[in-house]
Amino acid sequence: MLPILMPSPLPLPGALARQLDTAARELLQPAGGHDVDFSAPAGEAALSGADSVSWQVFKNPVALFIGGVAAVLLELAEPRVRTGVWDYSSFRREPVRRLRRTGLAAMVTVYAARSTAEAMIAGVVRRHDTVAGRTPEGVAYRANDPELLDWVQATAGFGFSEAYHRYVRPLSTEDRDRFYAESVPAARLYGASTAPRSTAEMDALFERTRVDLAPSPIIFEFLDIMNTAPIFPAPLRPFQRMLVRAAVSTTPGWLRERLGLGAGFGIRRGETPILRLAGQLADRLMLRSSPAVQACRRLGLREDHLYRRGH
């Protein structure tokens, strides 16, 4: 279990807190986009509980960025997933918009009311029904193939939990097992009926899948986009690139070797302490419009519930 060592929320001057709150809200739900009210309907539970490991992990923006990039690297290593994502996604044309949509979908899956999450996931499944084709090697694929869905769900579980473990707080094996198990209801709604439910099952999936994973220029194109897209304000672009390097280093060493991601793509000397400090500070940054805080409000919990108790 996560130890009960959670510090209180990071105190910020009122003006700065409002500016950060506005910036975070615009990043996730920009004006004119699809708006999700995580504070309603009152009392309705999410797919996972408020005292879950998932609710702690997903409230941390540093872990989400690093873990999300690591997860996509793992996804793109699978040739059928890679082809489907790259051929059908708008990521190359509109990377920031696509990242916002993906981030919002993750927040809905974890924090939104169950009915909201179920409706969103059903829509994703319907859209994926139209995604099918062949890889450059001639292998047929379907986006809603349960085997591929299992891999996508597994890579997300690995990426987010590993990033939190490395750069925020260490997670015990029990915590990691809980994290995987908590994702099962959502995974089944997506159609990933046999996605890993524990670290042991994740390790077994890596062992079965590693022979099928392969390098591609698309992986380097993805990293270039993540390094250069205007995701962060210009003064923070060096930190953005640092986060991308941390994501590369978060993937298993055998995978980096297989994909041709040498030491130059990974984290540099002296960067780990900086990222850990950023991750730990982010874990105390309570923004009142964040999905995590709104979800606590929906359930009648204190706004700082996730910032004052461990699990």
C-alpha positions in Angstrom: 0.0 0.0 0.0 1.1 3.6 -0.6 2.4 4.9 2.8 0.5 7.6 4.6 3.1 10.2 4.0 1.2 12.5 1.7 2.1 16.2 2.4 -0.4 18.9 2.4 -1.2 20.8 -0.9 1.6 23.1 -2.0 0.6 26.7 -0.9 0.6 29.1 -3.8 -0.2 32.9 -4.0 -3.8 33.4 -5.1 -3.0 35.0 -8.4 -0.4 32.3 -9.4 -2.9 29.6 -8.4 -5.6 31.1 -10.6 -3.2 31.5 -13.5 -2.0 27.9 -13.3 -5.6 26.7 -12.9 -6.7 28.5 -16.0 -3.7 27.3 -18.0 -4.2 23.7 -16.9 -7.9 23.9 -17.8 -7.2 25.3 -21.2 -4.6 22.6 -21.9 -7.0 19.8 -21.1 -10.3 21.4 -22.2 -9.7 24.4 -24.5 -12.5 26.8 -25.4 -14.7 25.5 -28.1 -13.7 21.9 -27.4 -15.7 19.1 -25.8 -16.3 20.0 -22.2 -16.6 17.4 -19.5 -17.9 18.2 -16.0 -16.1 15.9 -13.6 -18.1 17.3 -10.7 -21.4 15.8 -12.0 -23.7 14.0 -11.5 -23.4 14.3 -7.8 -22.6 11.1 -5.9 -22.0 8.9 -9.0 -18.9 6.7 -8.7 -16.1 6.4 -11.2 -14.8 3.2 -12.8 -12.2 3.1 -10.0 -12.5 4.3 -6.4 -11.3 7.6 -4.8 -8.9 5.7 -2.6 -7.4 3.8 -5.5 -3.8 4.0 -6.6 -5.0 5.2 -10.0 -6.5 8.3 -8.5 -3.2 9.2 -7.0 -1.1 8.4 -10.1 -3.3 10.2 -12.6 -3.4 13.5 -10.6 0.3 14.0 -11.3 1.1 15.8 -14.6 4.7 14.9 -14.6 4.0 11.2 -14.3 1.3 11.5 -16.9 3.5 13.2 -19.5 6.4 10.8 -19.0 4.2 7.8 -18.7 2.1 8.7 -21.7 5.1 9.1 -24.0 6.6 5.9 -22.8 3.3 4.1 -23.4 3.1 5.4 -27.0 6.7 4.2 -27.6 5.6 0.8 -26.5 2.5 0.9 -28.7 4.5 2.0 -31.8 6.9 -0.8 -31.3 4.1 -3.3 -32.3 3.8 -3.1 -36.1 0.1 -3.6 -36.4 -0.7 -1.0 -33.7 1.9 1.4 -35.2 0.4 1.2 -38.7 -3.2 1.8 -37.4 -2.1 4.7 -35.2 0.0 6.4 -37.8 -2.3 5.9 -40.8 -5.5 6.8 -39.1 -4.5 9.3 -36.4 -4.3 13.1 -36.8 -1.2 13.1 -34.6 1.3 14.2 -37.3 -1.0 17.0 -38.5 -2.3 18.3 -35.2 -0.1 16.9 -32.4 -1.2 19.3 -29.6 -4.9 18.8 -30.4 -4.5 15.0 -30.5 -2.6 15.1 -27.2 -5.3 17.1 -25.5 -8.0 14.6 -26.7 -5.9 11.7 -25.5 -5.2 13.3 -22.1 -8.9 14.2 -21.7 -9.9 10.6 -22.5 -7.5 9.3 -19.8 -9.0 11.7 -17.2 -12.5 10.7 -18.1 -11.6 7.0 -17.8 -10.2 7.5 -14.3 -12.1 10.4 -12.7 -15.4 10.9 -14.5 -18.7 9.5 -13.4 -19.2 5.9 -14.6 -22.0 6.8 -17.0 -19.8 9.5 -18.6 -16.8 7.2 -18.9 -18.9 4.4 -20.4 -20.4 6.7 -23.0 -17.0 8.0 -24.0 -15.5 4.5 -24.3 -18.4 3.3 -26.3 -17.8 6.1 -28.8 -14.1 5.2 -29.0 -15.0 1.6 -29.7 -17.4 2.6 -32.5 -14.8 4.8 -34.2 -12.2 2.0 -33.9 -14.6 -0.4 -35.7 -13.7 1.4 -38.9 -10.0 1.2 -38.5 -8.4 -1.8 -40.3 -5.8 -2.4 -42.9 -2.4 -4.1 -43.5 1.1 -3.2 -42.3 3.8 -2.5 -44.8 4.8 -6.1 -44.4 1.3 -7.2 -45.4 0.0 -8.3 -42.0 -3.7 -7.6 -41.5 -4.9 -5.7 -38.5 -8.1 -4.4 -36.9 -8.0 -1.7 -34.2 -10.6 -3.6 -32.2 -8.6 -6.8 -32.3 -8.6 -8.0 -28.6 -4.9 -8.9 -28.8 -4.0 -5.4 -29.9 -6.3 -3.8 -27.4 -4.7 -5.8 -24.6 -1.3 -4.5 -25.7 -2.5 -0.9 -25.8 -4.0 -1.2 -22.3 -0.9 -2.9 -21.0 1.5 -0.3 -22.3 -0.6 2.5 -20.6 -0.6 0.6 -17.3 3.2 0.1 -17.5 4.0 3.6 -18.6 2.0 5.5 -16.1 2.9 3.3 -13.1 6.6 3.2 -14.0 6.8 6.9 -14.4 5.1 7.6 -11.1 7.4 5.0 -9.4 10.6 6.6 -10.8 9.8 10.3 -10.6 7.2 10.8 -7.9 7.1 8.1 -5.2 8.2 4.5 -5.2 5.3 2.0 -5.7 5.5 -1.4 -4.0 4.7 -4.5 -6.0 1.3 -4.5 -4.2 0.6 -1.0 -5.3 1.5 -1.8 -8.9 -0.7 -4.9 -8.8 -3.6 -2.8 -7.6 -3.0 -0.2 -10.3 -3.2 -2.9 -13.0 -6.2 -4.5 -11.4 -8.0 -1.1 -11.1 -7.8 -0.7 -14.9 -9.7 -3.9 -15.6 -13.3 -2.5 -15.7 -12.2 0.2 -18.3 -10.1 -2.3 -20.2 -13.1 -4.7 -20.6 -15.3 -1.8 -21.9 -12.6 -1.1 -24.5 -12.6 -4.8 -25.4 -9.3 -5.7 -23.8 -10.6 -8.7 -22.1 -7.3 -10.2 -21.1 -5.2 -7.1 -20.3 -2.7 -7.6 -17.5 -4.1 -7.6 -14.0 -0.8 -7.6 -12.2 2.9 -6.9 -12.6 3.5 -10.7 -13.1 1.0 -10.7 -16.0 2.6 -7.6 -17.5 6.0 -9.3 -17.4 4.5 -12.4 -19.0 3.0 -10.2 -21.8 6.4 -8.5 -22.4 8.0 -12.0 -22.7 5.4 -13.2 -25.2 5.3 -10.0 -27.2 9.0 -8.9 -27.4 9.7 -11.1 -30.4 7.0 -9.3 -32.4 8.2 -5.7 -31.6 10.3 -4.0 -34.3 12.0 -0.7 -35.1 10.6 1.9 -37.5 11.4 5.4 -38.6 7.9 6.3 -37.3 9.3 6.0 -33.7 11.9 8.6 -34.3 9.4 10.8 -36.1 7.1 10.5 -33.0 10.0 11.5 -30.7 10.8 14.5 -32.9 7.2 15.7 -32.8 7.1 15.3 -29.0 10.3 17.3 -28.7 9.3 20.2 -31.0 5.5 20.5 -30.8 4.4 23.6 -28.8 3.0 21.6 -25.9 4.7 23.8 -23.3 5.3 27.5 -23.4 8.5 28.4 -25.2 10.6 29.0 -22.0 9.7 25.5 -20.8 10.6 23.7 -24.0 14.0 22.5 -22.6 12.0 20.8 -19.7 9.6 19.3 -22.3 12.6 17.7 -24.1 13.9 16.5 -20.7 10.5 14.8 -20.0 10.6 13.1 -23.4 14.1 11.7 -22.6 12.8 10.5 -19.3 10.0 8.7 -21.1 12.5 6.9 -23.4 14.5 5.8 -20.3 11.3 4.6 -18.6 10.8 1.9 -21.3 12.6 -1.5 -20.8 16.3 -1.6 -21.7 15.8 -4.5 -24.1 13.1 -2.6 -26.0 15.3 0.5 -26.4 18.0 -1.7 -27.8 15.6 -3.4 -30.2 14.3 0.0 -31.4 17.7 1.6 -31.8 17.1 4.1 -29.1 20.7 4.6 -27.9 22.0 6.5 -24.9 21.6 9.8 -26.6 17.8 9.4 -26.6 17.6 8.8 -22.9 17.9 10.8 -19.7 21.2 12.7 -19.2 23.4 12.9 -16.2 22.0 15.1 -13.5 18.4 15.2 -14.9 16.9 12.5 -12.6 17.0 14.6 -9.4 15.4 17.6 -11.3 12.6 15.4 -12.6 12.0 13.8 -9.2 11.8 17.2 -7.6 9.3 18.3 -10.3 7.3 15.2 -9.9 7.1 15.5 -6.1 6.1 19.2 -6.3 3.5 18.4 -8.9 2.1 15.8 -6.6 1.3 18.6 -4.1 -0.1 21.0 -6.7 -3.8 21.1 -6.2 -5.7 23.0 -8.9 -9.4 23.3 -8.2 -10.6 22.8 -11.8 -8.5 19.6 -12.2 -10.5 16.4 -12.9 -9.1 14.9 -9.7 -10.4 17.7 -7.5 -13.7 18.0 -9.3 -14.2 14.2 -9.0 -13.7 14.5 -5.2 -16.2 17.2 -5.1 -18.7 15.1 -7.0 -18.4 12.3 -4.4 -18.8 14.7 -1.5 -15.1 14.4 -0.4 -12.9 17.3 0.6 -11.2 19.0 -2.3 -7.8 18.1 -0.9 -8.7 14.5 -0.3 -6.0 13.1 -2.6 -3.4 15.5 -1.2 -3.8 14.8 2.4 -3.9 11.0 2.6 -1.9 8.1 1.3 -3.1 4.7 0.1 
